Amino acid sequence: MATANTSVGLSNDDGAGSRRERPVLLPSSRKLRHLQGVSVRNLVVDRPNRSRGKTIDDEDIPNSLQSPSKILAQDARRSLNQSRSFSNLKFAAASGEQSTHHERLPSHQARRKSTLPWSDPNPQIRQVKLEDITRSRMATTWFSIHCDGIAEPVYISEIVEDAMNPNFRAFDLNFCGPLVSRRDHLTLRLWVKTAAMDDYMVLVELQLHLRSLQFLGRSLDSFHQPLPANSILLHFPDGVYTNLTDIPPVWAPYRTPNSKTCDSTALPTSSYDALMRLANLDECIQDALITRERLESQINSILEKNLDTFQTTSDASRAQDKLALTRTAVSAERKQLRLATKRKEELIASIKARKDVMERGSRTQDRVRSHLPDARVKLGSSTKLLDQNTEETKGQIRRISEDLQEIYPIEPIPEKPLAFTISGLALPNSNFTDVDRDAVAAGLGYTAHLVYLLSFYLSIPVPYPITPYLSNSLILDPVSTSLPQRTYPLHPVSVQYRFEYGVFLLNKDIEFLLNKQGLRVLDIRHTLPNLKYLLYVLTARSSEIPARKAGGIRGLLPGRLTPSLSRRGSEDSVVYGETINPRRGMSPISKANGEVAPVGGRKPIAAIPSASTSFQAA
């Protein structure tokens, strides 16, 4: 049995010719300092009592140790009859009736016991049976490691509850010192407790020699052989070991098939000096470890002796820290208090200022309320005066428009739609081909002067200012920025597009005046029709034309045929005309320069000279 089990850890070749895994550590080099963990497989607490030296249960056959005699007995038994179930085997062991039963039945008719209990359709019954079986195999486990000459356990593991294959945490025994870490033998005790037990019991106690361990592989994933019950697995840096037998295996170094059995030359090894230096270094390390342990024990003893002093010092330090923290909190609270006090004062001052402002506002409001009745009376009278002035302004605009319409009469041309004349001169609607250039220039001069006067009396500044100058009138374009010139003629010139652009600007001014009166232009090219439309709207008022006021132009006052006696011999009386046209209520045009003589020594109106000059030129 030792030979069979030892072969698990040896390094021989399998049937396929591939080499099995080999451990890295030599058996003589395995020490407790290399042990990293322990695990248990196939945990069985209540094992059946064996009355014979061979198995009587099929469940224990795969987990039993194999020996050459046992293998031969099993082979002979397989050749004689078929295998039986564990229930039939136990029944045969209990009574001798099984032999007579088999003698009556042929060997090929022997059957196992029916497995109907496991095929029960009720899943609850199957679950209860499975839990009973699992509960009987489960246990709470922990282990302890002991060494000879040491009363206390070297290491005690944690407790793993309800497990069949418990895995314990990894550990390191180097902290136990060289007295333990250099040993190669130990005693391991496995403690278990099931649900039916009240206290823990020692299930396995192994006296292990690390040289006698068998190597299973780098990990259990590559090991596929069955393990016996309560197998203790030891984990080392190079792999997993177990204790299938206590006989130390014969260690043989691995040799290739082509290598010679013996070498003619010896391999080089470490010299004596190197080994001595290594031994001295090891002694120094051990002395340092011993010194560290001695210093640690001395420090611990000093701390224990002066424990009260250290406690007092610690309490004083804590009190100082608490005092500093308290002082910091107090200073922070004082700062917050100062800020809150300052904020309070600012709010009080703000409230006081607001109260003062509210009081002044209340006094001002009372004073305004006292003057409110008078202001309402003044507002009513001012509103009436404004309405009266508005009506009078409309009447004056109507009167002025009628006067301008008589000065520059716009009459339609018979049998020509939308064709008009101004002061007897025909003016086409923006079509100046094959026309009399002088007549067109004079007509545009009258039109420009009429637009200029309407803009002046209506107090509407036109976007394109006009300079009326008879047949040489001009118009300015201050809006467009990309044009090389700003002034354009209102009379035909050699550059036709400049003249047409000037007529276009004149039509835009007429459109602007119409829009200010709330009128819409159908065609901007109709110069005289649009102007006639504007004059018609301005003169179409329901109220009477207001009388002229004294203090205005002297020639417009009806009933005064001669100027004032104080001005009869003045220079103005000689220059300006003296007669008044009673039908129109206007002064005739002087033959000298056509200006209307103002009353009271005022200067003549700027618009009238242009009209008189135009008539004089015509």
Order of alpha helices (4+ residues) and beta strands (2+ residues): alpha-beta-alpha-alpha-alpha-alpha-beta-beta-beta-alpha-beta-beta-beta-beta-beta-alpha-alpha-beta-beta-beta-alpha-beta-beta-beta-alpha-alpha-alpha-alpha
